[in-house]
Amino acid sequence: MTYPFKKMNGLGNDFVVLDARAEPIPMTPSIAAKIADRDAGIGCDQLILIERGRGGADAFMRIFNNEGGEVDACGNATRCVARELAEELNRDRVAIETNAGLLKCEVGDHVTVDMGVPKFDWEDIPLAERMDTRMVDIKLGPIDNPVLHSPSAVNVGNPHCIFFVEDVSAHDLEKFGPLVENHPLFPERTNVSIATIENPVEIRQRVWERGVGVTKACGTAACAVVPAAVRNGLSERTATVTLDGGPLTIEWRDADDHILMTGPTSFDYDGVLDASFFQT
């Protein structure tokens, strides 16, 4: 048996998207990792499984990272799936259910996703112990002169740890990213960012994605950096966040504290997975 898929990306953050609404598709962490492998498989940052909608949603979206683990949120993938659903349904608004909750999307030239309300309490990140999440007690480098320290922590459907720095190019994200991802303070591991406030409405960000590594873009990381910056008095509530793959517009809406993420999507190609990917 074979399964058709679509290869899509949001600012270079790329996905293999499988439609399981008409017929279930067997999926396990090992199968997802095999498909996501860039050498032996199709290659992607995340594998996306679209299932039938629940509770009034147009679809349910499952997300598997590059190493096969299932995660709750992916902003760039949500935009890609929203465009596919909107074109299929001939609508400009769709609703996608995820493990992180219901995401309402508006589709035009770009796609806007309402990512909901960020969480800041230490239990909600989660952290292993109580502390102020505006400045988490992490230091990298010499104790008396750390290279990086006091990151902010935010949960936007998944955990994020953000270091605000003067120059993102001055830090080796591939070196320290996995150290922070697996830091004992983060029992569920964490996504890791470095961010430079270029001015109150422009932020430069680079991301080490949990279970993936350095990515060209991470929608939830961009959603996390703006409220983290606002809480530290560094930015306005609406800002352009420029990742390695390009810019996203993030609004932390004052009226209800919802985060709105707006950005482009790209369709790469159609393909077919053969049965060998599903053999254990």
C-alpha positions as CSV (number, residue, x, y, z in Angstrom):
1,M,0.0,0.0,0.0
2,T,1.2,3.5,-0.7
3,Y,0.3,6.9,0.9
4,P,0.4,10.2,-1.0
5,F,1.9,13.2,0.8
6,K,2.6,16.9,0.3
7,K,5.9,18.5,1.0
8,M,5.4,22.0,2.3
9,N,7.3,24.7,4.2
10,G,6.8,27.9,6.1
11,L,9.9,30.1,5.8
12,G,12.0,27.0,5.2
13,N,10.6,25.1,8.2
14,D,9.6,22.0,6.2
15,F,7.0,19.3,6.6
16,V,5.8,16.1,5.1
17,V,2.0,16.3,5.3
18,L,-0.2,13.1,5.2
19,D,-4.0,13.2,5.0
20,A,-5.5,10.5,7.3
21,R,-9.1,11.8,7.2
22,A,-10.5,9.2,4.7
23,E,-8.4,6.3,5.9
24,P,-6.3,5.9,9.0
25,I,-2.5,5.9,8.5
26,P,-0.4,3.8,10.9
27,M,2.0,6.1,12.6
28,T,4.5,5.5,15.4
29,P,7.6,7.5,16.5
30,S,9.9,5.1,14.6
31,I,7.9,5.4,11.4
32,A,7.8,9.2,11.7
33,A,11.5,9.3,12.3
34,K,12.2,7.1,9.3
35,I,10.1,9.4,7.0
36,A,11.7,12.6,8.5
37,D,15.3,11.3,8.1
38,R,17.0,13.5,5.5
39,D,19.3,10.8,4.3
40,A,17.2,7.6,4.3
41,G,13.7,9.1,4.2
42,I,11.9,12.0,2.6
43,G,13.4,14.5,5.0
44,C,11.6,17.2,7.1
45,D,11.6,19.1,10.4
46,Q,8.2,17.7,11.3
47,L,5.8,15.1,10.0
48,I,2.2,16.2,10.0
49,L,-0.8,13.9,10.1
50,I,-4.2,15.4,9.3
51,E,-7.1,13.6,10.9
52,R,-10.9,14.1,11.0
53,G,-12.0,17.2,12.9
54,R,-13.3,16.9,16.4
55,G,-15.7,19.2,18.2
56,G,-16.5,21.4,15.2
57,A,-12.9,21.8,13.9
58,D,-12.3,21.3,10.2
59,A,-9.4,18.9,11.0
60,F,-7.3,17.6,13.8
61,M,-3.5,18.0,13.3
62,R,-0.9,15.6,14.8
63,I,2.7,16.7,14.9
64,F,5.8,14.5,15.0
65,N,9.3,16.0,15.2
66,N,12.3,14.9,13.3
67,E,13.4,12.4,15.9
68,G,9.8,10.9,16.0
69,G,8.4,12.3,19.2
70,E,4.9,13.7,19.1
71,V,4.6,17.3,20.1
72,D,1.6,19.6,20.7
73,A,2.1,22.7,18.6
74,C,3.8,23.9,15.4
75,G,2.9,27.3,14.2
76,N,4.4,27.1,10.7
77,A,2.8,23.7,10.1
78,T,-0.6,25.1,11.2
79,R,-0.3,27.9,8.6
80,C,0.5,25.3,5.8
81,V,-2.4,23.0,6.8
82,A,-4.7,26.0,7.1
83,R,-4.0,27.0,3.5
84,E,-4.6,23.5,2.2
85,L,-7.9,23.2,4.1
86,A,-9.0,26.7,3.0
87,E,-8.4,25.9,-0.7
88,E,-10.2,22.5,-0.3
89,L,-13.2,24.0,1.4
90,N,-13.2,27.3,-0.6
91,R,-13.2,29.4,2.6
92,D,-10.9,32.0,4.0
93,R,-11.3,30.9,7.6
94,V,-10.7,27.4,9.0
95,A,-10.3,25.9,12.5
96,I,-7.6,23.3,13.3
97,E,-7.6,21.2,16.5
98,T,-4.3,20.2,18.0
99,N,-3.2,18.7,21.3
100,A,-2.5,22.3,22.4
101,G,-6.1,23.4,21.6
102,L,-8.2,24.9,18.8
103,L,-6.4,27.2,16.4
104,K,-8.5,29.6,14.3
105,C,-6.9,30.6,11.0
106,E,-7.5,33.3,8.4
107,V,-6.2,32.7,4.9
108,G,-5.3,35.3,2.4
109,D,-2.0,36.2,0.7
110,H,-0.5,35.1,4.0
111,V,-2.0,33.0,6.8
112,T,-2.8,34.3,10.2
113,V,-3.2,31.9,13.1
114,D,-4.6,32.7,16.5
115,M,-2.2,30.8,18.7
116,G,-4.1,31.6,22.0
117,V,-2.8,33.0,25.3
118,P,0.8,32.4,26.3
119,K,1.6,30.8,29.7
120,F,4.2,32.2,32.0
121,D,3.7,30.3,35.4
122,W,6.6,28.0,36.2
123,E,4.3,25.0,36.4
124,D,3.0,25.7,32.9
125,I,6.3,25.8,31.1
126,P,7.0,23.4,32.9
127,L,10.0,24.1,35.1
128,A,11.4,21.7,37.7
129,E,11.2,24.3,40.4
130,R,9.5,27.6,41.2
131,M,11.1,30.7,39.8
132,D,10.3,34.0,38.0
133,T,10.0,33.0,34.3
134,R,11.1,36.4,33.1
135,M,14.7,35.5,34.1
136,V,15.2,31.8,34.6
137,D,18.3,30.7,36.6
138,I,20.4,29.3,33.8
139,K,24.1,30.3,33.2
140,L,26.3,29.1,30.4
141,G,30.1,29.5,30.6
142,P,32.2,30.7,33.6
143,I,30.1,31.1,36.7
144,D,31.6,34.6,37.4
145,N,31.3,35.7,33.8
146,P,28.7,33.6,31.9
147,V,28.4,33.9,28.2
148,L,24.6,33.5,28.3
149,H,22.4,33.8,31.3
150,S,18.9,34.6,32.7
151,P,16.7,33.5,29.8
152,S,12.9,34.0,29.7
153,A,10.6,31.0,29.6
154,V,7.2,30.9,27.8
155,N,4.8,28.2,26.9
156,V,2.8,28.7,23.7
157,G,1.6,25.2,23.3
158,N,5.2,24.0,23.8
159,P,8.0,25.2,26.0
160,H,10.4,28.0,24.9
161,C,13.6,29.3,26.5
162,I,14.8,32.7,25.1
163,F,18.2,34.4,25.6
164,F,18.2,38.1,24.7
165,V,21.6,39.0,23.3
166,E,23.3,41.9,21.6
167,D,24.1,39.9,18.4
168,V,22.6,36.5,17.5
169,S,25.5,35.8,15.2
170,A,28.0,36.0,18.1
171,H,26.7,32.7,19.7
172,D,27.1,29.1,18.6
173,L,23.5,27.9,18.8
174,E,24.4,24.4,17.6
175,K,26.8,24.1,20.6
176,F,24.6,25.4,23.4
177,G,21.2,24.6,22.0
178,P,21.2,20.9,23.0
179,L,22.6,21.7,26.4
180,V,19.7,24.0,27.2
181,E,17.1,21.8,25.5
182,N,18.1,19.0,28.0
183,H,18.7,21.2,31.0
184,P,17.4,19.7,34.3
185,L,15.1,22.7,34.8
186,F,13.1,21.6,31.8
187,P,11.6,18.1,32.6
188,E,9.9,18.0,29.1
189,R,12.9,19.6,27.4
190,T,12.6,22.9,25.7
191,N,13.0,24.9,22.4
192,V,15.9,27.3,22.7
193,S,16.2,30.8,21.1
194,I,18.6,33.6,21.0
195,A,17.1,37.0,20.1
196,T,18.3,40.5,19.4
197,I,16.0,43.5,19.9
198,E,16.9,45.6,16.9
199,N,14.3,48.2,17.9
200,P,10.9,48.0,19.7
201,V,9.1,46.6,16.6
202,E,11.9,44.4,15.1
203,I,13.4,41.3,16.6
204,R,16.1,39.0,15.1
205,Q,15.8,35.4,16.3
206,R,17.5,32.1,15.8
207,V,16.0,28.8,17.0
208,W,17.2,25.4,18.2
209,E,14.0,23.4,18.0
210,R,13.4,20.6,20.5
211,G,13.9,17.2,18.9
212,V,15.0,18.8,15.6
213,G,18.0,21.1,16.0
214,V,18.7,24.5,14.4
215,T,15.8,25.3,12.1
216,K,15.3,28.1,9.5
217,A,12.1,29.1,11.2
218,C,9.9,28.2,14.1
219,G,6.5,29.8,14.4
220,T,5.9,29.0,18.1
221,A,9.4,30.5,18.9
222,A,8.4,33.7,17.2
223,C,5.1,33.7,19.1
224,A,7.1,33.2,22.3
225,V,9.7,35.9,21.8
226,V,7.3,38.8,21.6
227,P,5.5,38.3,24.9
228,A,8.8,37.5,26.5
229,A,10.3,40.7,25.2
230,V,7.2,42.7,26.3
231,R,7.4,41.3,29.8
232,N,11.0,42.5,30.0
233,G,10.3,45.9,28.7
234,L,12.1,45.3,25.4
235,S,9.5,45.5,22.6
236,E,6.1,46.6,21.6
237,R,3.2,44.1,21.5
238,T,3.3,43.9,17.7
239,A,6.7,43.2,16.1
240,T,8.3,41.7,13.0
241,V,10.3,38.7,14.0
242,T,13.0,37.8,11.5
243,L,14.2,34.2,11.6
244,D,16.9,32.6,9.4
245,G,14.2,31.7,6.9
246,G,12.5,35.1,6.8
247,P,10.0,37.4,8.7
248,L,6.8,36.7,10.7
249,T,4.5,39.3,12.0
250,I,3.5,38.7,15.6
251,E,0.8,40.5,17.5
252,W,0.3,39.9,21.2
253,R,-3.2,41.4,21.2
254,D,-3.9,43.8,24.0
255,A,-7.6,43.1,24.2
256,D,-7.4,39.5,25.2
257,D,-3.7,38.5,25.3
258,H,-4.1,36.2,22.3
259,I,-1.0,35.8,20.0
260,L,-1.7,36.3,16.3
261,M,1.0,35.0,13.9
262,T,1.0,36.0,10.2
263,G,3.3,34.7,7.5
264,P,3.7,33.0,4.2
265,T,3.5,29.3,3.2
266,S,5.0,27.4,0.3
267,F,4.0,24.2,-1.5
268,D,7.1,22.2,-2.6
269,Y,5.8,19.0,-4.3
270,D,3.5,16.0,-4.2
271,G,4.9,12.6,-3.4
272,V,4.1,9.0,-2.5
273,L,5.3,6.9,0.5
274,D,5.7,3.2,-0.3
275,A,5.1,0.4,2.2
276,S,8.8,0.1,3.2
277,F,8.4,3.2,5.4
278,F,5.8,1.5,7.5
279,Q,7.6,-1.8,8.1
280,T,8.8,-2.3,11.6
